[in-house]
Amino acid sequence: MTINCNGKLISLHQPKVMGILNLTPDSFYDGGKYKDDSSILHHVEKMINDGASFIDVGAYSTRPGAIEVDEQTELKRIVPIISIILKEFSEAIVSIDTFRSKVAIECISSGAAIINDISAGVQDQQMLNTVAQLNVPYIMMHTRGTPQNMQQQTNYDDVLKEVLLFFSERLSIAKSLGIKDIIIDPGFGFAKNLNQNYELLRQLEMMSFIELPLLVGISRKSMIYKTLNTTADQALNGTTALHMVCLQKGAKILRVHDVREAMECVKLHDQLNA
């Protein structure tokens, strides 16, 4: 179970951690926190030193109800930062959090190695063809609709069954185009209410039937802080608890705000299963 990142083979036999770098002013937890080159590089350096294998950079907030951002704004926010990161940390493996094929092309041209698409190619019909041409690892996530309306699209008869069906359809197209290194993300918090998120988590090991690496992004999300009657700022302990559950159920990548704590989960999980 390996992925090829700019010629570097990364094994996912043991779980890895992906650190989040949000360049948006309105992300649900750290929006607007990293406004200049110095703060961005300091955060990236900390994540790398804490053990992150990947840095996931996003310039379009995908939280429920987020404001629409045009393509040029997204490009202006993200492309220069890719170059800055890789100039300072040449060995860093940068993932791009975008659903737009043009943004993906520009970022990969600037040295990024992975495309992380919340829509699995649904929102931009050119994305899957683009990924195939770029020949880079591709993270495809389950959602419905857009960030602006996804929380009005939570009418599932069986959330797990419908998520698996979605991946079956999207993977069929992706593989027919020759896309090789694919990672799946069930999309916690995306077009799912609190109970559906936990139903999916309870049965997360069923995602192994797809036989592809599984990425989980639950860090500080409302499924945690609403259950605990707290806030995203106070949701680290709850996040850590559920990260261990995800690892036990087969997650191979944890996408997180807090790398050190997630790495501690990975190390304890590895020891437990040694």
C-alpha positions, 0 to 999 in steps of 0.5 A: 500500500504505497503512493508515488509522490513526486517520485518518492514512494510513501508506504501507508502500511503504517498510518500517516498524519496529514497536517492542515494549513488553511489559507482562508479567512473563514475556516471553522477552526483556524480561519485567518490565523496564517496571514503572512509568510512568516506565520505560514512557514512557522506552522509548516515547520512545526507540523513537519517537526511534529511528524506530519508526512503530508501538508494539506494546503487549502484556500477555499473554506469548505465548512458548511455555509462557507462563502463562495470563492472564485477561482482567481482568488483561490489561485492567488491565495494558494500558488505563491504559498506552495512555492514558499513552502517548498523553497524552505522545506524542499522535502515536504510533500504538499497536498492541495485541497481543491475541487477545481482542475485549473487550481490543481494544475497550477499547484502541481506545476508549482511542486505540490504532489497530491490532489485532495478533492472534496467532491471526487470530481463531481463539481468540476467535470475536468478534474478526473481527466486532469488527475489522470494527465498529471499522474499524481495521487488523488484523494476523493471524498464523499459529499453531496452538493456544495459547501453552501447547501450540503447540510440540506442534503442529508436524506439517506436511507442507509448512509454507509451503503450510499457512501459505498455506492458513491465510491463504487461509481466514482472509482469506476470512472477514475480507474477507467481513466488510468488513475492509479494512486487513489485514497478515499475519504468518507467525508465526515461532516459533509452532507451528514448530520451528527447521527449519520457521522457517528453511524458512519464511524461505527461501521468505518471498518466496512470501508476496507471492502474498497481495498484502498487507503482510507483518510479520515478528517474529523479534527475538531469538527462539530460532530465532536464539539457538539456532542461534548457541548463545547467548542472547536477550540476545546475539542482536541481531547475528543478529537484524539479519542476518536482518532484512535477509534479511526486507526483501530477501524483501518484509517491510514491517514489522519488529516489533522490540525494538531499533528503532535497529538495525532502522531502520539495516537499513531505511535500508541496504535502501532505499539498496540498492534505490533 
